Every structure is written in structure tokens, then in C-alpha cells.
Amino acid sequence: MRNGGLKNRRTMLNLGEKAPSESERAYLIIREGIIKGKYKPGERLLEEWLAKEFQLSRTPIREALMRLYQEGWVVKHPHRGVVVKAFDKKELEDIIEVRSVLEGYATRMIASSCDESLVRKLKDVIFSVELALKEGKIQEAIELNTSFHDLIYERCGNSVLLRMIGQLRDYFYRYRVLLLNLAGMLERSIEDHKRLLDLIENGTPDEVERFTRKHILKGLDALKSIVF
């Protein structure tokens, strides 16, 4: 997973002033579709169909699919061609375990230096998530809920750690959408975020790190029950 990052998911197609190549544009659109569940695990990705959808020739589509294959987003089957990679139990366990360590450490780093502006932003995010949920805007609530962690990690001041977290969380995102769509799971996540914010303000770095790891690991059993 060479590409990714916390900001990539929110600005997937925003590459600055330089226009992306056709293959880059196809790659980003397809990858976002996989991450957000538009293209389901096991679904075939046909060059001809994608070329028609994106109004491109088949060459940039082929290049994009090759890049996605190299990064592990898709697999190749002899008789089916390129398909979206299926959910994998061991991979899921590995991702969540590593995420819990990295994100626990990142949260610990900001626990002793959190300023009022960050606290205010985090409270605003929690309020916005609750409002979106109340209005039935589930996808918006999921995006906002994820941004709670993004705000924290972007303050950790370690660019290498930030990049590693971003790469893992982009790949985990398609699992996360399933998880937060479970009945009551988004509400429980909001309550966890309130508790984490309280610990950031009033707890010790050890407590913050421990709770963050527990929060991330909590979803593993729930995901296993619906995915495998």
C-alpha cells in the first residue's frame, strides 16, 4: 500500500494545480469506489465497462487496474479477469492490530499538548456526527466520525507515523463502512469519542493510549460476525 493518507480519502481527486493523467484519474476513481463500497468484494472490473463509464480508452483503465493489483486492491482470476479483492480475516486482524498500536501512540503524543482549539474542533465534530445521525444522514455521519481521528493524528507532528496510519486506514475503510452501518455501532463510537476527548483533556497519556487501542480493537469481533 504505497499510496493513501488521511487527507486522500477526503480529497481523493484533488491533486492540486497539476491535472492528473488519464490512468491516474482512473486509478483514483476506482480505488475510491473500492474503499467506499461501490465496487464490492469479488466484483469483476471489466476494462470495457470501466472505459465506457469514465469515457476513457481501455489503455489507461488497464494501467490503473495493474496499479491496483500491485497494491493489493484487486486480484486476477484466470477465468474472471480482475476482481475486487475479497475480505480476508487474517488481513483484517493484522490491520486492526497494527492500527491500534500506531493510533494509540499518535493519540498519546497529543495528549500532553492538546490545546483548546483542537478540543473545540473535536467537540464540533462530535456534535456534527450526532446531528447527521439524527437526520438519518448515515454516510455523512460515518465520514464525520472518521474525521474525529483525522484531526487528532494530523496534530501528532510525526509525518512518517501519519503516513503509515493513513495507508492502513484507507485500506481498512471498506471494512469500517460495514462496521459503522451495524445497528448501534455508530452511536457507540460517538460515546467512545466523547470518553476519549475527556481523557485527552483530563487523563494521562497512558490512559489515552490504552483507551484508543481498546476503541480500535473493539470492532474486530463485530466485523468477524458479519464479514466471515
C-alpha positions as CSV (number, residue, x, y, z in Angstrom):
1,M,0.0,0.0,0.0
2,R,2.3,2.8,-1.2
3,N,-0.4,5.4,-1.6
4,G,-3.0,6.8,0.8
5,G,-3.0,9.1,3.7
6,L,-5.6,10.7,5.9
7,K,-6.3,13.5,3.5
8,N,-6.5,11.4,0.4
9,R,-9.9,10.0,1.4
10,R,-11.4,13.4,1.8
11,T,-9.8,14.9,-1.3
12,M,-9.3,11.8,-3.4
13,L,-9.3,13.6,-6.7
14,N,-7.8,16.9,-5.6
15,L,-4.2,16.7,-6.9
16,G,-3.5,20.4,-6.8
17,E,-2.9,22.5,-9.9
18,K,-1.4,19.8,-12.0
19,A,-4.1,17.8,-13.8
20,P,-3.9,14.0,-13.3
21,S,-3.1,11.7,-16.2
22,E,-6.0,9.6,-17.5
23,S,-4.6,6.5,-15.8
24,E,-4.1,8.3,-12.6
25,R,-7.6,9.6,-12.7
26,A,-9.0,6.1,-13.4
27,Y,-6.9,4.7,-10.6
28,L,-8.1,7.2,-8.0
29,I,-11.8,6.8,-9.0
30,I,-11.7,3.0,-9.0
31,R,-9.7,2.9,-5.7
32,E,-12.2,5.3,-4.1
33,G,-15.0,3.1,-5.4
34,I,-13.4,0.0,-3.7
35,I,-12.8,1.9,-0.5
36,K,-16.3,3.2,-0.2
37,G,-18.0,0.0,-1.3
38,K,-19.2,1.0,-4.8
39,Y,-17.3,-2.0,-6.1
40,K,-18.0,-5.0,-3.9
41,P,-15.5,-7.7,-2.9
42,G,-15.5,-10.3,-5.6
43,E,-17.0,-8.0,-8.2
44,R,-15.4,-8.1,-11.7
45,L,-13.8,-4.9,-13.0
46,L,-14.1,-5.1,-16.8
47,E,-11.9,-2.8,-18.8
48,E,-14.6,-2.2,-21.5
49,W,-17.3,-1.3,-18.9
50,L,-15.0,1.0,-16.9
51,A,-13.7,2.7,-20.1
52,K,-17.3,3.4,-21.1
53,E,-18.2,4.7,-17.6
54,F,-15.2,7.0,-17.4
55,Q,-15.2,7.9,-21.1
56,L,-11.6,6.8,-21.5
57,S,-9.8,4.4,-23.7
58,R,-9.0,0.9,-22.4
59,T,-5.3,1.7,-22.1
60,P,-5.5,4.0,-19.0
61,I,-8.0,1.6,-17.5
62,R,-5.6,-1.3,-17.9
63,E,-2.8,0.7,-16.4
64,A,-5.0,1.7,-13.4
65,L,-6.1,-1.9,-12.8
66,M,-2.4,-3.0,-12.9
67,R,-1.5,-0.5,-10.3
68,L,-4.5,-1.5,-8.1
69,Y,-3.3,-5.1,-8.5
70,Q,0.2,-4.3,-7.5
71,E,-1.1,-2.5,-4.4
72,G,-3.4,-5.3,-3.3
73,W,-6.8,-3.8,-4.0
74,V,-7.7,-6.3,-6.7
75,V,-6.7,-9.8,-7.7
76,K,-6.6,-11.6,-11.1
77,H,-8.5,-14.8,-11.8
78,P,-7.8,-17.0,-14.8
79,H,-11.4,-17.1,-16.0
80,R,-12.9,-14.0,-14.4
81,G,-10.2,-11.4,-15.0
82,V,-9.7,-8.6,-12.5
83,V,-11.9,-8.7,-9.4
84,V,-12.1,-6.7,-6.2
85,K,-10.1,-8.4,-3.5
86,A,-12.3,-10.4,-1.1
87,F,-12.4,-9.6,2.6
88,D,-9.6,-11.6,4.4
89,K,-9.9,-12.5,8.1
90,K,-6.2,-12.7,8.8
91,E,-5.5,-9.5,7.0
92,L,-8.3,-7.7,8.9
93,E,-6.9,-8.9,12.2
94,D,-3.4,-7.7,11.2
95,I,-4.6,-4.3,10.1
96,I,-6.6,-3.7,13.2
97,E,-3.8,-4.9,15.5
98,V,-1.2,-2.6,13.8
99,R,-3.7,0.3,13.7
100,S,-4.3,0.0,17.4
101,V,-0.6,0.4,18.1
102,L,0.1,3.2,15.7
103,E,-3.1,5.2,16.5
104,G,-2.7,4.6,20.2
105,Y,0.8,6.1,20.1
106,A,-0.3,9.0,18.0
107,T,-3.1,9.9,20.4
108,R,-0.7,9.6,23.3
109,M,1.6,12.1,21.6
110,I,-1.0,14.8,21.5
111,A,-2.5,14.0,25.0
112,S,0.0,16.1,26.9
113,S,0.0,19.1,24.5
114,C,-3.6,19.3,23.3
115,D,-4.7,22.9,23.0
116,E,-8.2,24.5,23.4
117,S,-8.6,25.0,19.6
118,L,-8.2,21.2,19.0
119,V,-10.6,20.4,21.8
120,R,-13.2,22.8,20.3
121,K,-12.8,21.3,16.9
122,L,-13.2,17.7,18.2
123,K,-16.4,18.8,20.1
124,D,-17.7,20.3,17.0
125,V,-17.1,17.1,15.1
126,I,-19.0,15.0,17.7
127,F,-21.9,17.5,17.6
128,S,-22.0,17.3,13.7
129,V,-21.9,13.5,13.8
130,E,-24.8,13.3,16.2
131,L,-26.8,15.8,14.1
132,A,-26.2,13.9,10.9
133,L,-27.2,10.7,12.6
134,K,-30.4,12.3,14.0
135,E,-31.2,13.5,10.4
136,G,-30.7,10.0,9.0
137,K,-27.6,11.0,7.0
138,I,-25.6,7.8,7.8
139,Q,-22.9,8.2,5.2
140,E,-22.2,11.8,6.2
141,A,-22.1,10.7,9.9
142,I,-19.6,8.0,9.0
143,E,-17.3,10.4,7.2
144,L,-17.5,13.0,10.0
145,N,-16.9,10.3,12.6
146,T,-13.7,9.3,10.9
147,S,-12.6,12.9,10.7
148,F,-12.5,12.9,14.6
149,H,-9.4,10.7,14.5
150,D,-8.0,12.6,11.5
151,L,-7.9,15.8,13.5
152,I,-6.0,14.2,16.3
153,Y,-3.5,12.4,14.1
154,E,-2.7,15.4,12.0
155,R,-1.6,17.2,15.2
156,C,0.8,14.4,16.3
157,G,3.7,16.1,14.4
158,N,5.2,12.9,13.0
159,S,4.9,12.7,9.2
160,V,6.1,9.1,9.0
161,L,3.6,8.0,11.6
162,L,0.8,10.0,9.9
163,R,1.6,8.4,6.5
164,M,1.6,4.9,8.0
165,I,-1.7,5.4,9.7
166,G,-3.2,6.9,6.6
167,Q,-2.2,4.0,4.4
168,L,-3.7,1.4,6.9
169,R,-6.9,3.4,7.5
170,D,-7.6,3.9,3.7
171,Y,-7.3,0.1,3.3
172,F,-9.5,-0.5,6.4
173,Y,-12.1,2.0,5.3
174,R,-14.2,-0.5,3.3
175,Y,-14.4,-2.7,6.5
176,R,-15.2,0.4,8.6
177,V,-18.2,1.3,6.4
178,L,-19.7,-2.2,7.2
179,L,-18.9,-1.8,10.8
180,L,-20.5,1.6,11.4
181,N,-23.6,0.5,9.5
182,L,-24.3,-2.1,12.1
183,A,-27.2,-1.2,14.4
184,G,-26.0,0.9,17.3
185,M,-22.3,0.8,16.3
186,L,-22.1,4.4,15.2
187,E,-23.8,5.5,18.5
188,R,-21.3,3.5,20.5
189,S,-18.4,5.0,18.5
190,I,-19.7,8.5,19.3
191,E,-19.8,7.7,23.0
192,D,-16.2,6.3,22.8
193,H,-15.1,9.6,21.2
194,K,-16.7,11.6,24.0
195,R,-14.8,9.4,26.5
196,L,-11.5,9.7,24.6
197,L,-11.9,13.5,24.4
198,D,-12.5,13.6,28.1
199,L,-9.3,11.6,28.7
200,I,-7.3,13.8,26.3
201,E,-8.4,16.8,28.4
202,N,-8.2,15.3,31.9
203,G,-6.5,12.0,31.7
204,T,-2.9,10.8,31.5
205,P,-1.1,9.8,28.2
206,D,-1.1,6.2,29.4
207,E,-4.9,6.3,29.8
208,V,-5.4,8.0,26.4
209,E,-3.2,5.4,24.6
210,R,-4.8,2.5,26.4
211,F,-8.4,3.7,25.6
212,T,-7.6,4.4,21.9
213,R,-6.2,0.9,21.4
214,K,-9.3,-0.6,23.1
215,H,-11.6,1.6,21.0
216,I,-10.0,0.4,17.7
217,L,-9.8,-3.3,18.8
218,K,-13.5,-3.2,19.8
219,G,-14.7,-3.5,16.3
220,L,-12.8,-6.7,15.4
221,D,-15.3,-9.2,16.8
222,A,-18.2,-7.3,15.3
223,L,-16.7,-7.3,11.9
224,K,-15.9,-11.0,12.1
225,S,-19.5,-11.8,12.8
226,I,-20.8,-10.0,9.6
227,V,-17.9,-10.5,7.1
228,F,-16.8,-14.1,7.7
